[in-house]
Amino acid sequence: MGERSLKLIIDMLSQPAVLIAVISLIGLILQKKPANEVVKGTTKSFLGFIVISAGAGILVDSLEPFGKMFQAAFHVNGVVPNNEAIVAMALKEYGTAIALIMFFGMLSNILIARFTSFTYIFLTGHHTLYMACLIAVILIAAGLKGPLLVVAGSIALGLMMGIFPAFVQPFMRNITGNDKVAFGHFSAIGCAISGLIGKAAGKGSRSTEDIRFPKGLGFLRDSSVSIALTMTVLYVLIAFFAGRAYVESELSAGTHYLVFSLIQAVTFAAGVFIILSGVRLVLAEIVPAFKGISDKLVPDSKPALDCPIIFPYAPNAVLIGFFCSFLGGITGMFILGASGSIVILPGVVPHFFIGASAGVFGNACGGIRGAALGSFANGLIITFLPVALLPVLGDFGFANTTFSDTDFAAAGIVLGNAVKLLGPAGVAIGLAIVAVALVLFGFQHEKRRDSDPKAEA
């Protein structure tokens, strides 16, 4: 496979906007919609995810100086979890294998959705790429190569793309109030734990969206305003500890450090606002369009979409989740340092996206208390799990970064230790057995449902 062809495949499949547009196009065509509705639905789905990506880009850019100021303020060094960094390294070494695993893994996901009870089509393309990279690195480090590597990797990827959304779907129903959309982000374990903590500890706690403010502070009911003001306090505080000299010489290009902090904080709020707008646009188009896929190709299937899809359901929980997850990361960092282990620094970007998601899950099951405690636990989890992942990554385990999200770490730890225990061939056979068992179970489930229309799908 040529380098240009390889790049084309990876770039196409890793872009959620392209995948969503293609799914919308297919779904609308299968429903035999008029040409004008097909064009409109496809374009708006594409546009919606571009809007979400633009908002996420603004967020990431505004959070980068926050992370640098934090490290400068407290003089900490260690491993910074960053999916993009380690994936870039992996693609240079194993690009062909990763592209093949990603492509056939997506086909595997569709087959699993069609023939098993895990009826979820995972549409977060960049996370599919990241998981394909993780699987390839672990299997190659264990000695797999050639067709066996691609087959085993594709089955593993397809299973993960179906199982993880199913794992958190009961909590998603609490969040959205329906069963139309699934969670397509590999932070399902942390979010599920947050939901469980919310159920256990949040009894009687009101929702984050029901927080009552005095009349004089009524403007805080607007989530954009409350996010902007809260982040301003955080940025200014961290900038103060980092020092004026550092901020103005290294980050702000001479702009006064307080002005720079204020701009970054409000830019962060703008990014959240843009994401929420894009999510509303996508949900209005992708759910009706996906009905064509569900009815004709993969019955009862659900689109599994990126984590910002749940942010509009509890914007206050998004902010609480980020803050408490980051606190959990700082706590975990000090625990690792005190124990003499590898220190995992709290990456601001993963703590925002994963912590915010955990906050929404915790709030749906346990209100304010669930959002705070659940996302704090998530912060601890994404600090400790990467330490256990490093040994199974081979040469990549010695890089100064690692995967950041809970499912990457958990899947990598299980797969890496399974390869050590069973050997490469044993893992490949085991994955095939699991896939066949799920298919057989899916057929039995479908038969029961057909014979008893009242049975739960």
C-alpha positions, 0 to 999 in steps of 0.5 A: 500500500502506497504512502499516499493511499495509506494517508488517504485511508487514515485521514478519511476514517479518522475524521468524525465529520466525514463518517457522520456525513457518509452515515447520514447520506446512506441513511437518507438514501435508504429512506428514499428521501427526496434529493433536497432532503438528502443534500440538506441532512448530509450537509448539516450533519457534516457542518455540525461536526465541523462546528464541534471540531472547531469548538474542541480546537478552541478549547484545546488551544486555550487549555494548553497554556493552562497546563504549561502554567500549572507545571511552571507554577508547581515545578512538577515533571513526569509523563503527560498522557496525550493520545495524539502524541503517542499515536503520531509516534506509532503511525511512523513505525506501524502505519500500514498495520494500523490503517488495516486494523482500523479499516477492517475493525470498522467493518468488524464493528458493523458485523458485530452490530448486525449479528450480536446484541451489541447494536452500536455503530461507533462513529468517533473516527479519531478514537477508532484510530487511537484504539487501532494504534494501541492494539497494533503496538501491543500485538506487535510488541508481543510478536504478531505480524502479517495477516494474523496481526490484522485479523486479531487486531480487527476483531479486537477493535470491532469488539471494543467498538461494540462493547464499550458503548453497550457498557454505558448505555444504561447511564446514557438513557438516564442522561438523554431520556431515550435510547436513540444515541450511544456514547462513542468515546473510549472513556466509558469505564471512568464514566460508568464508575462515575455513574455508579458512584452517583447512584451510591452517594448522590441520593437526595442530591439535586441536579447540577442544573437546579443550582439556585443562585440569589437574585443578585447572582441570577446571571450565573444561571447562564452556563456560558457566563458561569463557565467564563467567570469560573475559568477566569478565576482558575486561569488568573490564580494559576498565572499568579503562581506561575509568575508574571515573568514566565507567562509574559516571556514564554506564553503571552508574547509580552501581553500582560499576564492578567489580560492574557489569562482573561482572554484564554478563560473567555476563549475557553467558554467560547469553545464550550458554547460552540461545541454545544451549538454543534451538538444540537445541530448534529442531533437534529440531523443524525438521529433521523438519518440513522433510522435508515441504517437501523431499519435496512442494514443493521436493525435496532442499531444506534449511533455511538457519538463523541463525548461532547454529544452529552454536554448540552444535557448538563452544562453545569456538570461539565464544569464541575466534572472538569474541576473535580477530575483535575483535582483527582489528577493532582491528588493522584500525582502526589500519591504516585510521587510519594510512593516512588512510582512513575508520576503521571501529570494531570493533562488538562485536555483529557481531564476536561473532556473525560472529566466533563463527561464523567460529571454529566454521568455522575449528575444523571445518577446522583446530582451535584454530589454524584457529579463531584465525587464521580468525576474526582474518582475519574481523575484518580483512575486516569492517573493510576491506570496509565502507570499499569499500561506502560509496561505492555507498550513495548518500546513505546512504554518508555516514551514521555507520554502515554494514552490518556483515556480509561478504556485505552488503558484498561483494554491495553492492560488486559490485551497485553497481559493476555498475550503474555499469558496465552501467546500471540496465537492463543489471543487470536484464537480467543478473540475469534471464539469470543466473536463467534460466541457473541454472534450465537448469543445474538441469534438466540436473543433475536429468536427470543425477541421475535417469538415474544414481541414484549421482550426487551430489545 
